């Protein structure tokens, strides 16, 4: 059997994965638009990749109690996107006790958006935009290892993953 006919077989795991990715992509886009937040294709792909990594690593690292993809999108991704417009003027954001990277990873992904998030979905003239530095702080070394892997794999260059307690970090900053 040739490879192209194998991809047309709905029982093929590769075909199911393509279908799942398409479903996740459409769901993220639709739900984000439902809260008047526009995401470009690259950002949606980053979110899909993040979701897949979260599900994969959650089995060993206990990142989140929510493991169903639909619920992760609704209760983690969309909830986090709702605060992004309130944070767009900040240069530095510290996500204390970030755990699985929520909301920090979502904020980092959303902050690269060049599309207006106005309800009328109009595109603004592209102007220089503040791209905040997102610091992800957690005391759990396994979770910080996960965060570093996520940032590397999905290409987030505006993040810093810190393994520390907030009190220890505060003492370092005071000195």
VENCOR-V256450 format. One record per residue. SS is DSSP state (H for helix, E for strand, C for the rest). Layout:
{{SS} {SS}}
//
This chain:
{{C} {C} {H} {H} {H} {H} {H} {C} {C} {C} {C} {C} {H} {H} {H} {H} {H} {H} {H} {H} {H} {H} {H} {H} {H} {H} {H} {H} {H} {H} {H} {H} {H} {H} {C} {C} {C} {C} {C} {C} {H} {H} {H} {H} {H} {H} {H} {H} {H} {H} {H} {H} {H} {H} {H} {H} {H} {H} {H} {H} {H} {C} {C} {C} {C} {C} {C} {C} {H} {H} {H} {H} {H} {H} {H} {H} {H} {H} {H} {H} {H} {H} {H} {H} {H} {H} {H} {C} {C} {C} {C} {E} {E} {E} {E} {E} {C} {C} {C} {C} {C} {C} {C} {H} {H} {H} {H} {H} {H} {H} {C} {C} {C} {C} {C} {C} {C} {C} {C} {C} {C} {C} {C} {C} {C} {C} {C} {C} {C} {C} {C} {C} {E} {E} {E} {E} {E} {E} {C} {C} {H} {H} {H} {H} {H} {H} {H} {H} {H} {H} {H} {H} {H} {H} {C} {C} {C} {C} {E} {E} {E} {E} {E} {C} {C} {H} {H} {H} {H} {H} {H} {H} {H} {H} {C}}
//
